[in-house]
Amino acid sequence: MNCLPKSDIRESFPILSTVFDDGKKLIYLDNAASTQKPRCVIERLKRFYESENANVSRGAHRLGNIATSEYETARDQIANFIGANPEEMIFTSGTTESINAIVYGWGEENVKKNDEIVVLVSEHHSNFIPWQQLAKRKEAFFKVVSVRRDGTLDLNEFKKAITNRTKVVAIAQVTNTFGVIHPIDEIVEIAHSKGAITVVDGAQSVPHILTNVKEMNADFLAFSGHKMLGPMGIGGLYISKKRIGEMRPFFFGGGMIDRVYNDRTKFANPPQKYEAGTPNVAGAIGLAEAVKFLKKVGMAEILDHERQLLEYSYHKLDGINGLALYGTRDLEKRVGVLSFNIEGVHPHDVATILDFQGVAIRSGHHCAQPFMRYLGIHYTARASFYFYNSVEDVDALTDAIKDVKERFS
Ligand SMILES: Cc1ncc(COP(=O)(O)O)c(C=O)c1O
């Protein structure tokens, strides 16, 4: 199926024409949690299950060969999308599994007592807890570096935190709470200058910013397919050539071996070495289709569109009494995420009332409790845009926020 985005891009996303029983149209502004899927991705999954479904790398039959070939082609395309070589990218279920894979595959072997692991206070729990727990197991230091209240990082403060004992620096390129873009190239350079390895949580950056792992020069990059038009349960982990030899398998079983003897096993070469068991073949193929779609839309255009929506949001929302809007106002440092609070109204109530109008946003701690605690705000409401959102969506958000204000005044 032709994956060219329609001139009206929203028509490519069947779910965006949802009208609820009460006549309210869906205004989907929860893209940082998960994006919607274009018709071509949905059709691709259907085609796989209708005419290509078989396990990969095992059978000698035709279907098995087709499935294997499509799966590996998907790897090529997705690796290419992030500037990696295919053998440097393994499929996982998503960012959480990718980060845990680094912890168990690399961290268990290489992090030692008194080493330091550095994260930012604004990390998502998925890039926080696995490192915190590794530090506990290894008696290493878990260092949590502060950011400014607008979510941006003071590079000088960060620099001070990195020492010769720092073994790992694990940082999200874009925060899921405020959508703040961190200067990842400089962060990687500072970490490497002290001999630390770098782990980039790309869950919120790969879907919005053109990614090139070679230019970024990080050792690892984790991302989730469902946040970039792909199916749920598929994602990737880039492991640089330098680190791939240091990584030991973290799951064992079928599909990852060369020879197995009673007393030992010779493992397959990467990437298969790190993909034990039956992989999510349909998911990988669906994600490759998603990546084709993103390329056609254009990553620069996506970011630009999100920033225009952010700017328009500020134009509409600034000045509303009692409305706190979080995050730096330097839109060059932002993707289309807008966290806010309405004075005197719990964000869960805000989200519920917005839902009365069909406006879907998220509320809560956004899996970033240390950051919320640090800011002293506990929770926020969060609207997050993607390229298929429009100024009309922002208008609907604004009206719904005004409705909340009225109900609680
Ligand atoms: C910055 C960040 N890291 C990690 C994750 C975890 O992603 P997943 O649940 O797809 O594994 C998320 C999800 O919201 C995220 O925003």
The ligand as a Gaussian input file, in Angstrom:
#p B3LYP/6-31G(d) Opt

LIG

0 1
 C       11.188000       9.887000      28.206000
 C       10.577000       8.520000      28.271000
 N       11.337000       7.468000      28.555000
 C       10.856000       6.223000      28.609000
 C        9.524000       5.968000      28.394000
 C        9.025000       4.566000      28.450000
 O        8.577000       4.165000      27.195000
 P        7.835000       2.760000      27.013000
 O        6.708000       2.760000      28.004000
 O        7.374000       2.801000      25.597000
 O        8.828000       1.705000      27.288000
 C        8.672000       7.033000      28.109000
 C        7.222000       6.821000      27.934000
 O        6.418000       7.690000      28.135000
 C        9.212000       8.337000      28.033000
 O        8.436000       9.389000      27.759000

